[in-house]
Amino acid sequence: MPESPVDLRGAGLGLRRALLGSLQSMNQDAVDFLEVAPENWIGVGGRFGKQFRALADRYPVVLHGLSLDIGGPDPIDVELVRAVRSLKAEINAPLYSDHLTYCAADGHLYDLLPIPFTEEAVHYVAGRVAQVQEIMGEPIALENASYYAQPHRELSESEFIAAVLEESGCDLLLDVNNIYVNSINHGYDPLAFLDSLPLDRVRYIHVAGHFDEAEDLKVDTHGADVIDPVWSLLAEAYRRVGPLPTLLERDFNLPPLSELLQEVAQIRALQTGCTARDITAAAGR
């Protein structure tokens, strides 16, 4: 296992089964960490399990869940959370995160749906986060989500996110592509939205590509290259929070690994540029 995986840094890549073979043969320093959906690896043995654990021996592996259903009406799946805790301990994973959404109602809905932005929902979600964190024994992180309709709104999106984090004590997984997608679909300034978030709670960052359904409708697919405006938004995020560990998300339409690693290198370049600016600014004080 990595000696100090809690010290997560640099640029990472999502581990998908289609990439298992090529990831094992890539240069050790090509990425700094990997990320998996724990639901896809809990209890997995055989060839896939051996390959997964071999990679977990080489790299820190972050756990990013798909089915915590933190805002849903069904009870928290306690057995799932316990299984995630066990996997996290087994591979010494530095972080467990999921989405600030709901995804079940009398069974899984196979989508990540928006929670109403209300005070009642803040208290409800914060209580469920507290239950999960008690089982995990540490804070989790929740990701700001993309959404295409909002069922009810008393608070702004950023006010809702900030209130959940404040009441629950959890951290923020900042997804800059989701900010960009939402800014187009809902007509707001992405930089103003970024500045309205509790940036002191950001622990980790995601960047990804999306699909252009129309000029005013973007769909968060994780199935395309990252575009220039999203790279620029990532650079703006680094100016505000520093070069926090950042993951390139790519779930399908997977290109050759060499092309994915070029985007990982782009993350590193932006992180290095941010660090260089910080050093220069400090020297000028």
Number of C-alpha atoms within 10 A of each C-alpha: 16 14 11 11 18 13 9 21 15 17 27 28 25 20 21 18 13 11 14 14 11 11 20 14 8 13 8 11 8 16 19 21 25 23 24 20 20 23 19 12 16 15 10 12 12 7 8 14 14 12 17 21 17 13 20 21 15 16 23 27 30 29 23 22 20 20 24 25 26 26 26 21 13 15 13 18 13 13 10 15 21 14 16 22 19 14 18 20 12 12 20 20 24 16 21 23 23 22 25 25 26 24 24 21 12 9 8 13 13 11 12 19 23 21 24 19 20 18 16 10 17 24 15 16 24 21 17 19 26 18 16 22 18 11 15 19 10 13 18 21 25 27 22 22 25 24 18 14 10 13 9 11 13 12 15 12 20 17 18 21 21 20 20 25 21 15 15 21 18 22 23 28 24 26 21 25 29 24 22 24 26 23 20 15 19 15 10 13 13 20 14 10 15 19 13 14 19 17 16 10 18 18 20 22 22 20 24 24 22 21 15 13 9 9 8 12 16 20 19 21 15 20 18 18 20 18 12 9 11 21 19 13 19 24 20 18 21 18 17 14 14 14 24 17 20 27 25 25 25 23 16 12 10 16 13 10 12 12 12 18 18 12 19 23 16 15 24 20 14 19 23 14 16 21 16 12 13 14 11 11 10 9 8 7 5
